[in-house]
C-alpha cells in the first residue's frame, strides 16, 4: 500500500484512537503511518462482536436450562473461545471443554476454579453464578 492510500475514513470501533499501519513511501521504504481506520473494517468488527454476543446469549440460555456451565457463558461474555481460555489458564483444551458441562463444572476443585476466575477477571462467586 502506498503512503497516500492509507485509509483515514474513521472507524467508530477504534473510539477515536489511531492504529499503526505500514505503507511504502515515495522512495520505496516501508514506513509506519497512523490510520483512523476505514468503514469496511468497522463493519466487519461490528459483525464479529455481534456474533460473539449472540454466542454469549445462547450460552446464557443453555446455562439457565442446566445444559451448560456458567463457565461457558462467562467465556463467551469475556470474548474468549476454548483455545484462548485454555492458553490463558494453562489447561489442555479438552479439559476446558469438559468443564463446560454443568456436572463437571459443579465438581471443580477450588484451585481450578480460581484459575478460571483469574483468567476471566471474575471472583469465584461470580464465576459460579449467572447474571
ChimeraX attribute file (.defattr): number of C-alpha atoms within 10 A of each C-alpha:
attribute: neighborCount
match mode: 1-to-1
recipient: residues
	/A:1	12
	/A:2	13
	/A:3	17
	/A:4	12
	/A:5	9
	/A:6	18
	/A:7	15
	/A:8	14
	/A:9	11
	/A:10	18
	/A:11	20
	/A:12	15
	/A:13	14
	/A:14	13
	/A:15	9
	/A:16	11
	/A:17	13
	/A:18	15
	/A:19	12
	/A:20	12
	/A:21	16
	/A:22	16
	/A:23	19
	/A:24	17
	/A:25	15
	/A:26	10
	/A:27	6
	/A:28	10
	/A:29	10
	/A:30	15
	/A:31	13
	/A:32	14
	/A:33	16
	/A:34	15
	/A:35	18
	/A:36	19
	/A:37	23
	/A:38	15
	/A:39	16
	/A:40	10
	/A:41	14
	/A:42	16
	/A:43	13
	/A:44	11
	/A:45	15
	/A:46	13
	/A:47	12
	/A:48	12
	/A:49	12
	/A:50	12
	/A:51	12
	/A:52	18
	/A:53	16
	/A:54	14
	/A:55	17
	/A:56	20
	/A:57	15
	/A:58	16
	/A:59	24
	/A:60	24
	/A:61	13
	/A:62	17
	/A:63	21
	/A:64	16
	/A:65	10
	/A:66	13
	/A:67	15
	/A:68	22
	/A:69	27
	/A:70	26
	/A:71	27
	/A:72	27
	/A:73	26
	/A:74	25
	/A:75	22
	/A:76	22
	/A:77	19
	/A:78	15
	/A:79	16
	/A:80	16
	/A:81	15
	/A:82	18
	/A:83	14
	/A:84	14
	/A:85	22
	/A:86	19
	/A:87	13
	/A:88	15
	/A:89	18
	/A:90	13
	/A:91	15
	/A:92	13
	/A:93	17
	/A:94	11
	/A:95	12
	/A:96	22
	/A:97	16
	/A:98	13
	/A:99	21
	/A:100	22
	/A:101	18
	/A:102	18
	/A:103	14
	/A:104	14
	/A:105	20
	/A:106	14
	/A:107	10
	/A:108	12
	/A:109	9
	/A:110	10
	/A:111	9
	/A:112	14
	/A:113	20
	/A:114	18
	/A:115	16
	/A:116	25
	/A:117	20
	/A:118	15
	/A:119	18
	/A:120	22
	/A:121	13
	/A:122	14
	/A:123	13
	/A:124	16
	/A:125	11
	/A:126	13
	/A:127	22
	/A:128	16
	/A:129	14
	/A:130	14
	/A:131	8
